[in-house]
Amino acid sequence: MTRNVVAAADGSGDITKGIAEVADATRSTNAGVTETEHAAGQLAELSAELERLVARFPVLTSTWVTHPVRRSCSGRPSKVRSMKLAEIRCYPIKSLLGEQLTTAEVDQRGLVGDRLWAVRDTDGKLGSGKNTRRFRRMPGLFTLRGHSGDPVPVVELPDGSRFAADKPAGHGAVSEVLGRRVTIEREAEVMHHDEGPVSLITTAALRRLHDLVGEPVDPVRFRANLLVDVPGRDFPEDGWLGRAVRIGSEVVLRPRRRLTRCVMIDLAQEDAPQQGHLLRTVAEHHDMTFGVWATVERPGRIRLQDAVEVVPA
């Protein structure tokens, strides 16, 4: 991957040089109409190729990148948009609807309070949208919402009523909604996360998925903690595995693996309706994965619109 990025960076340098040369040619007062039109065509092709490289290798956009042919009214070179933190989501109770935040504290476990509590049935399995050794599918979970609370989160029922997650009377109400006897319990020895502490997706990957399914895809379907705004239409986060990702001035994450997806991304949730072919598309075009999970190398606070930087290896 490093060789590819270096090669891409070198290639983008050649392209940038070529763009500058073509731009000079188009400004030549002695050039004829035909020569100018030909140079303009070359300029457009080289610009498109540079943008493709930047989208494919996000390390090239981890800092401002000067683009020699995009100029402001003053004639000074403009800059390619850098990566930013576009959304922060926390799910205080696993597999329930969650909440969007403007800021969050991140520790070694992940976003503070994220998936710290979970619905548990009489067999000890956690409520989920899928059946596994640890999880049990429980239809109706997405009609409930978890809110952050101190010292325990708050559960919101479909009728809008709320109760503290550790109240037995509330457990009875949730049991009625789900049609089975359940409790809501705090995490013990084993983390409630499906795979890792912090989940992350990008707008570039959402645009690529849009192209594949033919319609916009709401990021809420993937229940990721962080949405990073990245130019392009690809899966740039796949190239971040094993590398440090700095968010704002404090937090550093290290993506470890791609996130395997399940039927939950097709379920109706929030304002996203039932979807019948999203999981199949992800399986066919991206090995059943979308986004990555990361460990926390340096804790701290993150905020919306924080700059996101993939640190060069």
Rosetta blueprint (number, residue, H / E / L):
1 M L
2 T H
3 R H
4 N H
5 V H
6 V H
7 A H
8 A H
9 A H
10 D H
11 G H
12 S H
13 G H
14 D H
15 I H
16 T H
17 K H
18 G H
19 I H
20 A H
21 E H
22 V H
23 A H
24 D H
25 A H
26 T H
27 R H
28 S L
29 T L
30 N L
31 A L
32 G L
33 V H
34 T H
35 E H
36 T H
37 E H
38 H H
39 A H
40 A H
41 G H
42 Q H
43 L H
44 A H
45 E H
46 L H
47 S H
48 A H
49 E H
50 L H
51 E H
52 R H
53 L H
54 V H
55 A H
56 R H
57 F L
58 P H
59 V H
60 L H
61 T H
62 S L
63 T L
64 W L
65 V E
66 T E
67 H E
68 P E
69 V E
70 R E
71 R E
72 S L
73 C L
74 S L
75 G L
76 R L
77 P E
78 S E
79 K E
80 V E
81 R L
82 S L
83 M L
84 K E
85 L E
86 A E
87 E E
88 I E
89 R E
90 C E
91 Y L
92 P L
93 I E
94 K E
95 S L
96 L L
97 L E
98 G L
99 E E
100 Q E
101 L E
102 T L
103 T E
104 A E
105 E E
106 V E
107 D E
108 Q L
109 R L
110 G E
111 L E
112 V L
113 G L
114 D L
115 R L
116 L L
117 W E
118 A E
119 V E
120 R E
121 D E
122 T L
123 D L
124 G L
125 K L
126 L E
127 G E
128 S E
129 G L
130 K L
131 N L
132 T L
133 R L
134 R L
135 F E
136 R E
137 R E
138 M L
139 P L
140 G L
141 L H
142 F H
143 T H
144 L L
145 R E
146 G E
147 H E
148 S L
149 G L
150 D L
151 P L
152 V L
153 P L
154 V E
155 V E
156 E E
157 L L
158 P L
159 D L
160 G L
161 S L
162 R E
163 F E
164 A E
165 A L
166 D L
167 K L
168 P H
169 A H
170 G H
171 H H
172 G H
173 A H
174 V H
175 S H
176 E H
177 V H
178 L H
179 G L
180 R L
181 R L
182 V E
183 T E
184 I E
185 E E
186 R E
187 E L
188 A L
189 E L
190 V L
191 M L
192 H L
193 H L
194 D L
195 E L
196 G L
197 P L
198 V E
199 S E
200 L E
201 I E
202 T E
203 T H
204 A H
205 A H
206 L H
207 R H
208 R H
209 L H
210 H H
211 D H
212 L H
213 V H
214 G L
215 E L
216 P L
217 V L
218 D L
219 P H
220 V H
221 R H
222 F H
223 R L
224 A L
225 N L
226 L E
227 L E
228 V E
229 D E
230 V L
231 P L
232 G L
233 R L
234 D L
235 F L
236 P H
237 E H
238 D H
239 G H
240 W H
241 L L
242 G L
243 R L
244 A L
245 V E
246 R E
247 I E
248 G L
249 S L
250 E L
251 V E
252 V E
253 L E
254 R E
255 P E
256 R E
257 R E
258 R E
259 L E
260 T E
261 R L
262 C L
263 V H
264 M H
265 I H
266 D H
267 L L
268 A L
269 Q E
270 E L
271 D L
272 A E
273 P L
274 Q L
275 Q L
276 G L
277 H L
278 L H
279 L H
280 R H
281 T H
282 V H
283 A H
284 E H
285 H H
286 H H
287 D L
288 M L
289 T E
290 F E
291 G E
292 V E
293 W E
294 A E
295 T E
296 V E
297 E E
298 R E
299 P L
300 G E
301 R E
302 I E
303 R E
304 L L
305 Q L
306 D L
307 A E
308 V E
309 E E
310 V E
311 V L
312 P L
313 A L
